[in-house]
């Protein structure tokens, strides 16, 4: 069954180290997806679309706060730092499943920028959409035209609103994130990536695996298999 999952990764607590860890997780999921023969498309800096056989079902348990314990490259004293990143896996939904009133949208356009902040286009093709009733904000700058970016951003918006509708008690994007990934505090972790001890522990299912660097290169199969057995 071909599925599309919307991957959202954001840095949590921990400053620059949290940003680096978020980038590590994005690269890990991208490599894992490629190993599965799935396609990965970056939508915006925090979002990517993963399409492939049972993509959403395979990744849905990855949602939550991921904690990392390691010595940053800039730490001269060798002190271990603890930081976090949040991961959210959302299903892609159709316009029939979630109807969005155009009058509820605030749409801003701007020039797409590269990861260094420099503008990479001379025309305003990038799009940011704010859903006024809930405060949900999504954006897309990966496509070449403003219309394509608008449609892609609407896909992400539908997924986030669908998640909120499905969980009923949600009335804002902050509530959605607290339910799925918390506030990124270290105590809310679902998984710890411990570099000094070369181990990954999933606290929900009591699963621990080694070869951390290999897993970060996209070799998630052993970890996901153990989680599936206990979930």
N, C-alpha and C positions, 0 to 999 in steps of 0.2 A: 504494500500500500504506500503510494507516494504521498508524502506529507511535507508541509512547509512549517518550519519553526522560526519564530522571531527571537533572536538572541540579543539580550541587552546586558552589557557589562559596564559597571561604574566603579570608580575608586571609592573606597570607604574611608575609614580612619587610618592615619599613618602618613599623610603628606605625600612627598615624592615617591616614597617606597610603595605606597598604595597604588599610585598611578602606574608604576612599573609592574606591579603584580597584576593589575587589571589588564595590562598589555600582554603579559605572559599568558593569562587565561584565554584572552581572545585568540592568541596565536595557537594555543593548545586545542581549542575547539575547532579552529579552522583546519589544523592539520588532521585532527581526528575525522572531521567531515570528509576531507579529501581522501583519506584512507578508506572510507566507506563508499567512495564513488559519488558522494553528494556534491552539489554545487553550493558555493558560498559567495554571497554578494554583500558587500558593505553598503549599508543604507546611509549611515551617518557615523560619526566617531564612536557613538555608543551602541549602535544597532547594526545587526547583520541579518540577512535572510539565508537560512539553510534549507535546501530543498533536496529530498531524497527518500529512499525506502525507509519508512517508519522513523523519519528524522525526529518528529516531535515526541513520539512515544519513547524513543531511545534517550532523549536528553531532558525530558520534563522533570526528572528528579534532581537535576543539577541546580535548580533554583534555590537561592538562599545566600547567606553570608559565608564567604570563604576566608579563612584566616591563614596568614602566612607568618612563619617564624624563621628568620634568616638574618645573616649578617650582610647589610647593604655594602655594595662595592665602595661606597664613599666613607664607610665607617672604619677609621684607622685603628680604633682600640679593640676591634673584634667583638663589639657588643652586639648581641642578638636583638633585633627589632621585631616587634609584632605589629602587623597592619592588616587591613581587610579590603576586600572588594565584594561587590554584590553581583550576583548573576540572576537573571530572570529569563525563563524560557516560556514564550507565549505562542499559542496556536494561531495560525493564519485563518482568518474567517472571511466569509464573503459578504458583499453588500446586502444580500438577502437575510443574512443572520443578524446583522447589525445595521440599522438604518440611521444615518446621520443627517440631521437637519442643517442645510448649508448656512442658515442664519445663526447657527450656534458656533460658527467657525471664524476665527481671526487668522488671516493668512498673510504672512510677511514673506517677502522675497529679498534675496541678497546675492552677492557674487560668491560662488563656491571658493573655498580656501583649502590649501594644502595643510598637511599636518604641522608645518612650521608656522602657519598663520598667514602665509602670503596668499594673495588672490591668484587663482589659477585660471579664471575666466573674466572676460571684460563685460559680459552681460549677466543680469541677475537671474540665473537659472536655479539657484538653491531656494528651497522652500521651507518655512517653519509654520506649522499649524498649531493653533491653540484652541482646544475645545472649551469654550467659555463656561458651560455649566459645571464641568468637573475640574477645570484647570489643567487637564492633561496637555502636555506640549510634546510634539514630535517634529522631526525634521528630516529632510533628505537632500543631499547634494551630489549623489553619485551618478545620477543620470545626466544626459547631455541637454535635455530640454526642461523648461520649467514645468510643462504639463506632465512629463514623465515623473519628475520629482514630486509633483503634487499627488499623483496617483499612488506612488510608493509610500509617501508619508501618510496618506489616508489608509493604506493597508495596515500600517503599524498602529494607527489610531484605532481602527476597528478592533484589532487584536487586544489592545489595552482596555477598550471599553467593554468588549466581550468578557474579558476576565473579571471586570468589575461587576457586570451584570450577573455572571454565573455565581459569584460569591455574595450577591445580594446586599450584604451589610456594608459593602464598599460604597462610599459617596464621593470620594476624591482620590486623586492619584497618590496622595500621601498615604491614605489608608490602604490602597492596593499594595504599595511598596512595603508598608509595615507588615502586611500579612505574608507577602511572598519573600521579601528579602530583609525585612526588619529595618532598623535605622543604621545598619552597618557597624553597630557596636561590637566589640570583640566578644562579649558574653553571649551574643545571639548566633554564634557560628553554627553552621551545619557540618563544616569540614575544616580540618587543620592540615596545613602543608608545612611539615616540620623538616627543614633542610638539615640542621645539625644531626638529626637522628635518621635522616633519609627515609621518612615514612609519611604516609597520608592516612588520616583517620577520619572516617565519616561517623559523626557522633549520633546520627539518627538511627543507624542500623548496626553500630558496633563493628564496623568493617575497617580493617587496617591492611594496607599494602605497602611494599617498599618500592625501590627503583623510581624515586620521585622524579628525577630528571627525565627519565624515559617517558613517564606519564605526561609530563609537561610538553614533551615533543609530540603528543597526540596519541600515545599508546594507552588509551583509556579502557580497553576491552576487559582486562582482568578486574579492575575496580568496578566497572559498570555491571559485570556479570555477578560479582559478589553482592552488590546492592540489589540487583534484581531478584536474587535468591531469597533475600530477607524482606523485601518490600511487599 
